[in-house]
Amino acid sequence: MQALLPLIIVLGVLGLLAVMVYVNLRDDQGRDPLADRLAIYGEKDIQVESLEDVEQKLAFRDRVIVPTIRTLSASVARFTPQKQLEMTRHKLELAGQTTDPTAFFLQRIFFTVVFGIISIPFSASILHLEFPTLILGIAGGLALGYYFPMLSLNSKISKRQNNIVKALPDALDLLVICVEAGLGFDAAMGKVYEKWDNELALAFGRVLREIQLGKPRRDALRDMAHRMDVPDVNSFTAAIIQAEQLGVSMSKILRVQADQMRVKRRQRAQEKAQQAPVKMMIPMVLLIFPSIWIVLLGPAVIRVMNTNTGGAF
């Protein structure tokens, strides 16, 4: 127990840090501290004499905990390789999240501490591991906690990309209808954004806002494809950018893209149908076939055993 005392102290300190990180992660992104202060000024029954009074009327979380977490995130950013931060930021964009990369690193620290603390009694009391093996169990818990947020993030990325792939053919059909009806490409994307509420429609809405703020359309479309990292979206944006640069009819390009996406959707469905028998083999061999053998051959085996052993069974 004395040998584990330094490890428990370190985990306790990291646990306190992780609690602070957890509070920051639960922060409501829709709140504006400046708006909260103005709301205090706007109340009729409150007489504010100085800025210190306004600060005192804020919650302890807004006055102390949140600024501390932000300072800590800035410190972590200074010691984290820039390439790793950029990679994490790109993964967060692929998952459709707005979490800061430094906050994500702190989230990994939080889960590392939590899983490490849980692994101590689990390894010592439940598994009854000796000291050398106990250290390995705790190290395994720490590693699991460190990689758990990344595994969850990769799962969200895969789910988001699958949703985009499923929604793209229908979105292209609506774009074709709108453009052939006389609308411009930007207005057609606006119709997709108005009609649907999925990841692709939200991405189109962001592209429209960026175009309204002055970003060229080709740059906005390239950034959208970069935030999705879906091959079908990459080919779609490349075709639109090329059509805009060469002056090709947008309706023809969209019609060709829509037909190609429909063909790809049918091919993906056929591919999954061909993979189904192979995937069904594992549960059939491990679960269904043994049960069938027991039901069919069980009585015969019992009769043979009774015959050869004189009815002992």
C-alpha positions in Angstrom: 0.0 0.0 0.0 2.9 2.4 0.8 4.3 1.8 -2.7 1.0 2.9 -4.2 0.8 6.0 -2.2 2.8 8.3 -4.6 0.7 7.0 -7.5 -2.6 7.7 -5.6 -1.4 11.2 -4.8 -0.5 11.9 -8.5 -3.9 10.5 -9.6 -5.6 12.7 -7.0 -3.9 15.9 -8.3 -4.8 14.9 -11.8 -8.3 14.2 -10.7 -8.7 17.7 -9.3 -7.4 19.0 -12.6 -9.8 16.8 -14.5 -12.8 18.0 -12.4 -12.0 21.5 -13.5 -11.7 20.4 -17.1 -15.1 18.7 -16.8 -16.7 21.9 -15.6 -15.2 23.7 -18.6 -16.5 21.0 -21.0 -20.0 21.4 -19.6 -19.9 25.2 -20.2 -22.9 26.3 -22.2 -21.5 27.6 -25.5 -24.5 29.7 -26.1 -23.9 32.0 -23.1 -22.2 35.3 -23.4 -20.4 36.7 -20.3 -20.8 40.2 -21.7 -24.5 39.7 -22.2 -24.8 38.5 -18.6 -23.1 41.6 -17.3 -25.3 43.8 -19.4 -28.4 41.9 -18.1 -27.3 42.7 -14.5 -27.0 46.4 -15.5 -30.5 46.2 -17.1 -32.3 45.0 -14.0 -34.3 47.7 -12.4 -34.0 46.7 -8.8 -30.2 46.4 -8.8 -28.0 49.4 -8.1 -24.5 48.8 -9.4 -21.9 51.1 -8.1 -18.7 49.8 -9.7 -17.4 47.0 -11.9 -16.3 45.1 -8.8 -19.9 44.9 -7.8 -20.8 43.4 -11.2 -18.0 40.8 -10.8 -19.2 39.8 -7.3 -22.7 39.3 -8.7 -21.5 36.7 -11.2 -21.4 33.0 -10.3 -18.2 31.6 -8.8 -18.0 29.4 -11.8 -17.9 32.4 -14.2 -15.5 34.4 -11.9 -12.9 31.8 -11.0 -13.3 28.3 -12.5 -13.9 29.2 -16.2 -11.0 31.8 -16.4 -8.7 29.3 -14.6 -9.6 26.6 -17.2 -9.0 29.0 -20.1 -5.6 29.9 -18.7 -4.8 26.3 -18.2 -5.8 25.5 -21.8 -3.5 28.3 -23.0 -0.7 26.8 -21.0 -1.3 23.3 -22.5 -1.4 24.8 -26.0 2.2 26.1 -25.5 3.5 22.7 -24.6 1.6 20.7 -27.2 3.1 20.2 -30.7 1.4 22.4 -33.3 1.0 19.5 -35.7 -0.8 17.4 -33.1 -3.1 20.4 -32.4 -3.9 20.8 -36.1 -4.6 17.1 -36.5 -6.9 17.2 -33.5 -8.6 20.3 -34.8 -9.2 18.6 -38.1 -10.6 15.6 -36.5 -13.0 17.7 -34.4 -14.1 19.4 -37.6 -14.7 16.1 -39.2 -16.9 15.1 -36.3 -18.8 18.3 -36.6 -17.8 19.6 -33.1 -16.6 23.0 -32.1 -14.6 21.9 -29.1 -11.2 23.6 -28.8 -8.2 21.1 -29.3 -6.6 22.1 -26.0 -9.9 21.4 -24.2 -10.0 18.0 -26.0 -6.5 17.2 -24.7 -7.7 18.1 -21.2 -10.7 15.9 -21.7 -8.3 13.0 -22.5 -6.4 13.8 -19.2 -9.7 13.7 -17.4 -10.7 10.3 -18.7 -7.1 9.0 -18.1 -7.4 10.0 -14.4 -10.9 8.6 -14.0 -10.0 5.2 -15.6 -6.7 5.1 -13.6 -8.6 5.7 -10.3 -11.2 3.0 -11.2 -8.5 0.5 -12.2 -6.9 0.6 -8.7 -9.7 -1.0 -6.7 -10.8 -3.1 -9.7 -7.3 -4.6 -10.0 -6.6 -4.9 -6.3 -10.0 -6.0 -4.9 -11.8 -7.7 -7.7 -9.0 -9.3 -9.7 -6.7 -9.8 -6.7 -3.6 -9.0 -8.6 -0.2 -8.9 -7.1 2.0 -5.7 -7.0 3.8 -6.1 -10.4 0.7 -7.2 -12.2 -1.3 -4.5 -10.4 1.0 -1.8 -11.9 0.3 -3.3 -15.3 -3.5 -3.2 -14.6 -3.3 0.4 -13.6 -1.2 1.3 -16.6 -3.8 -0.5 -18.8 -6.6 1.6 -17.2 -4.6 4.8 -17.8 -4.0 3.9 -21.5 -7.7 3.0 -22.0 -8.8 6.3 -20.5 -6.3 8.2 -22.7 -7.4 6.6 -25.9 -11.2 6.4 -25.1 -12.0 10.0 -26.2 -10.2 9.5 -29.5 -12.0 6.2 -30.1 -15.3 8.0 -29.4 -14.3 10.9 -31.7 -13.4 8.4 -34.5 -16.8 6.8 -34.1 -18.6 10.2 -34.4 -16.5 11.0 -37.5 -17.5 7.7 -39.2 -21.2 8.2 -38.3 -21.2 11.8 -39.6 -19.5 10.8 -42.9 -22.0 7.9 -43.4 -24.9 10.3 -42.9 -23.3 12.7 -45.4 -22.9 10.0 -48.0 -26.5 8.9 -47.6 -27.8 12.4 -47.9 -25.7 13.5 -50.9 -27.7 11.9 -53.7 -31.0 13.4 -52.6 -29.4 16.8 -52.1 -28.0 16.7 -55.6 -31.4 15.8 -57.0 -32.9 18.9 -55.2 -30.0 21.0 -56.5 -30.7 19.8 -60.1 -34.4 20.6 -59.8 -33.8 24.1 -58.4 -31.1 25.0 -60.9 -33.1 23.7 -63.9 -36.1 25.7 -62.5 -34.1 28.9 -62.9 -32.4 29.4 -59.5 -28.7 30.1 -59.1 -26.4 27.6 -57.5 -26.2 29.6 -54.2 -30.0 29.9 -54.0 -30.3 26.1 -54.7 -28.0 25.4 -51.8 -30.2 27.7 -49.7 -33.2 25.6 -50.6 -31.4 22.4 -49.4 -30.5 24.2 -46.2 -34.1 25.3 -45.7 -35.7 21.9 -46.5 -33.5 19.5 -44.6 -31.9 19.3 -41.2 -28.8 17.0 -41.6 -25.1 17.3 -41.6 -24.9 18.1 -45.4 -27.6 20.8 -45.2 -25.8 22.4 -42.3 -22.6 22.4 -44.3 -24.3 24.1 -47.2 -25.7 26.7 -44.8 -22.2 27.4 -43.5 -20.9 27.8 -47.1 -23.6 30.3 -47.8 -22.7 32.3 -44.7 -19.1 32.3 -45.7 -20.0 33.5 -49.2 -22.1 36.3 -47.8 -19.1 37.4 -45.7 -17.0 37.7 -48.8 -15.2 34.4 -49.2 -15.0 33.2 -52.8 -17.3 30.3 -53.6 -14.6 27.9 -54.7 -12.7 28.5 -51.4 -15.8 28.0 -49.4 -16.6 24.7 -51.2 -13.0 23.5 -50.8 -13.2 24.2 -47.1 -16.5 22.4 -46.8 -14.9 19.3 -48.5 -11.9 19.5 -46.2 -14.2 19.6 -43.2 -16.0 16.5 -44.4 -13.2 14.4 -46.0 -15.7 12.3 -48.0 -14.6 11.2 -51.5 -18.1 11.8 -53.0 -18.2 15.4 -51.6 -14.6 16.0 -52.9 -15.6 14.9 -56.4 -18.7 17.0 -56.3 -16.9 20.2 -55.1 -14.1 19.6 -57.7 -16.7 19.4 -60.5 -18.5 22.5 -59.3 -15.3 24.5 -59.1 -14.2 23.3 -62.5 -17.5 24.2 -64.0 -17.4 27.7 -62.5 -13.9 28.3 -63.9 -14.6 26.9 -67.4 -18.1 28.4 -67.7 -19.8 25.1 -68.2 -23.6 24.9 -67.6 -24.2 24.3 -63.9 -27.4 22.3 -64.5 -25.5 19.8 -66.8 -22.7 19.3 -64.2 -25.2 18.8 -61.4 -27.2 16.3 -63.5 -24.1 14.3 -64.2 -23.1 14.4 -60.6 -26.6 13.3 -59.4 -26.6 10.4 -61.8 -23.1 9.3 -60.7 -24.1 9.5 -57.0 -27.2 7.4 -57.6 -25.0 4.8 -59.3 -22.5 4.8 -56.4 -25.4 4.4 -53.9 -26.6 1.4 -55.8 -23.1 -0.1 -56.0 -22.6 0.4 -52.3 -25.9 -1.4 -51.6 -24.8 -4.3 -53.8 -21.5 -4.4 -52.1 -23.1 -4.7 -48.7 -25.4 -7.3 -50.0 -22.4 -9.4 -51.2 -20.7 -9.0 -47.8 -23.8 -10.1 -45.9 -23.2 -13.9 -46.3 -19.6 -13.6 -45.2 -20.5 -11.6 -42.1 -23.3 -14.0 -41.3 -20.8 -17.0 -41.2 -19.3 -15.9 -37.8 -22.6 -16.0 -35.7 -23.8 -19.0 -37.6 -20.6 -21.1 -36.9 -20.2 -19.9 -33.3 -23.8 -19.8 -32.2 -26.3 -21.4 -34.5 -24.5 -24.5 -35.7 -23.5 -25.7 -32.2 -27.1 -25.4 -31.1 -28.3 -27.4 -34.1 -25.7 -30.1 -33.5 -26.7 -30.4 -29.9 -30.4 -30.7 -30.8 -29.9 -33.2 -33.6 -27.0 -35.3 -32.4 -27.5 -35.0 -28.6 -30.2 -37.8 -28.3 -28.2 -40.1 -30.6 -25.0 -39.6 -28.5 -26.8 -40.3 -25.3 -28.3 -43.6 -26.7 -24.9 -44.7 -28.0 -23.3 -44.0 -24.6 -26.1 -45.9 -22.8 -25.7 -48.8 -25.1 -21.9 -49.1 -24.7 -21.9 -48.5 -21.0 -24.8 -50.6 -20.0 -27.1 -47.8 -19.2 -24.8 -45.9 -16.8 -25.8 -42.6 -18.4 
